[in-house]
Amino acid sequence: MLVYQQNDKLILLKAIPRRWLDDGEEINVENQPTEYGVLNFNVRSHLKNGFIEMILDKPKQTIPGDIAIRFRHPQGHKILAVELNGKTWDDFQNNYVYLSNSSDKRVKIKVIFYQ
């Protein structure tokens, strides 16, 4: 499942096979309708270099809850750090990155994993 709405939040990449995030893989979603408008995103795995990156165009309408994005490392490694638009982002837990406090409509997320 690539995009899932639960109550007032959007959950991305919740139930994708781990192999979809193997090094070199890419996921591209365009013009995905949601209750809050259309969203687009592109995910690229650079796991040989220890990270996965995502460019997300959020819906135009403000989402009352979080956008939660699940980044499951294919080998089960945990998230070490997250950058949002090149700056440290601390709102992550387990396999999820949360965008509850970001007002930017386009964000670049870099998820760095323990090796």
C-alpha positions, -999 to +999 in steps of 0.1 A: +000+000+000+016+033-011-009+058+002-034+052+030-056+076+048-065+069+085-087+094+102-070+128+098-036+116+087-019+102+056+004+072+058+028+066+029+047+034+021+029+016+049+028-019+034+052-022+006+075-052+001+110-045+017+126-054-017+111-023-032+136-003-012+167-023-022+197-003-034+190+014-068+152+009-066+128+038-073+091+043-065+073+071-083+037+082-075+020+109-095-013+126-092-025+105-063-058+119-051-065+122-013-092+140+007-068+169+010-058+172-027-033+155-050+001+144-038+032+132-057+063+116-045+095+099-057+116+076-036+151+065-045+172+040-026+209+046-022+215+020+004+250+013-007+256+048+006+234+042+036+203+063+028+170+065+011+157+099-002+122+111-010+109+142-027+073+148-017+048+173-031+022+175-004-015+182-011-024+219-013-050+217+015-035+214+051-037+180+066-051+181+101-029+152+113+005+139+104+019+126+072+036+095+084+061+078+060+074+043+066+109+036+055+116-001+060+152-010+054+153-043+034+177-058+059+158-044+089+184-017+098+171+011+120+169+048+112+200+067+125+191+102+113+167+122+091+172+154+071+143+175+058+153+200+031+189+196+042+184+203+079+183+178+108+147+165+115+140+149+148+104+138+143+110+101+136+104+068+155+109+032+146+105+030+108+084+062+105+092+098+097+065+123+107+058+156+089+034+171+114+054+203+118+065+210+083+046+237+064+066+233+032+045+220+003+076+203-013+100+185+009+131+165+003+136+138+030+169+119+035+167+089+058+201+077+070+203+042+084+227+024+108+249+001+089 
